[in-house]
Amino acid sequence: MSEHRGVKSPARPTTLLLLAALTLTACAPTPAPAVSPTATITPTPSRTPTPTPPPTPDPLAGMSVADKVGQMFMVGTSVDGADPTTLAAVADDHIGGVFLHGRSDAGTPAITQLVAQFTTAIGADHPELWVATDQEGGTVQVLSGPGFDGIPSAVEQATRPDDQLRASAAVWSGQLAQAGVNMNLAPVADVVTSPDFAASNPPIGELAREYGYDGAAVTAKVGAFAAGMRDGGVLPTLKHFPGLGHVTENTDTRTGVTDETVTSDGPDVGVYAGVLPQGDAIVMMSTATYALIDPSAPAAFSPAVVNVLRDRVGFDGVITVDDLSAARQVQPWSPADRATLAVDAGVDLLLVSADPSVYPEMHQAVLARAQSDPAFAAKVDAAVTRILAQKASMP
């Protein structure tokens, strides 16, 4: 029997019966498997949803531009009494830190009272105040008298085994902490060319501030001193990046000081690469010019030199700078330009240590630029984020 296209033929009766039987079989319920009375039924564990981590709070939330800029300054005060400009900077601008300069043999009680004038002025709603000084040893020891040991020079310290130097530095650090000092602008990480050259190197060698004459020796002793500072509760500062051990003039007393030796991948920079992974520290930029890295500007104003520290060394912590107030090396620039150039280069914390009178001009310049220049404001935000993170990690 033929079929026409598109039209189905009627089904045969036997075929319909077979299909009905198959349908009934398919619809019949499947009997459940028998369960032994002794069997243990393990319930299917319910999945616990992975909690969504709370958003990381923004450390800059609620901070005005002025408060951010304030955090980027460390301003000096004499150890003989609170400088009015610095005290006002703490109370009004909420600056990030104060620096004790000069020489005092009054001992712990006098320094504790001095520090308290600043720490109480900062106010409870603002970040912790860094209180710093130069407590290297030898000719560079700001604080002495009752409660402070006499600290030998770096050359003498270097004769001690590393563990003994660390233990001694922990004692010196504890003495600073007892007086309210929580940052030390030490140790010196500069590599002087040789003992014979030391007398020709005014900022370091002439003052016996060097820990050695090759990268490995300096790395070991600087690392021991820095570890001891942390052990005693004080944040160390490695200086003067990328190195002042080869210059023949002092940036404190001369202009145009230029280094012709230091390279971006040499032993001077290698000291920082060796020590910084060991623990928290600040790094201080030199104000000398480095002909083999960037001959166009002092290191403190040079993005190229700062980038050696950031990119080659891999340091992502706080960068400060040698004194921008009274050092002869930076006098060709106005105080306003010194501050803004350093921030533009990537410096986070501006040290105005010896002459606080230039601070207001510097502060106003950075504030005005941050309010008018979005790219500059982003650099301010990055700097303050690093500063606040470092402060939050301190004991």
Order of alpha helices (4+ residues) and beta strands (2+ residues): alpha-alpha-beta-alpha-beta-alpha-beta-beta-beta-alpha-alpha-beta-alpha-beta-beta-alpha-beta-beta-beta-alpha-beta-alpha-beta-alpha-alpha
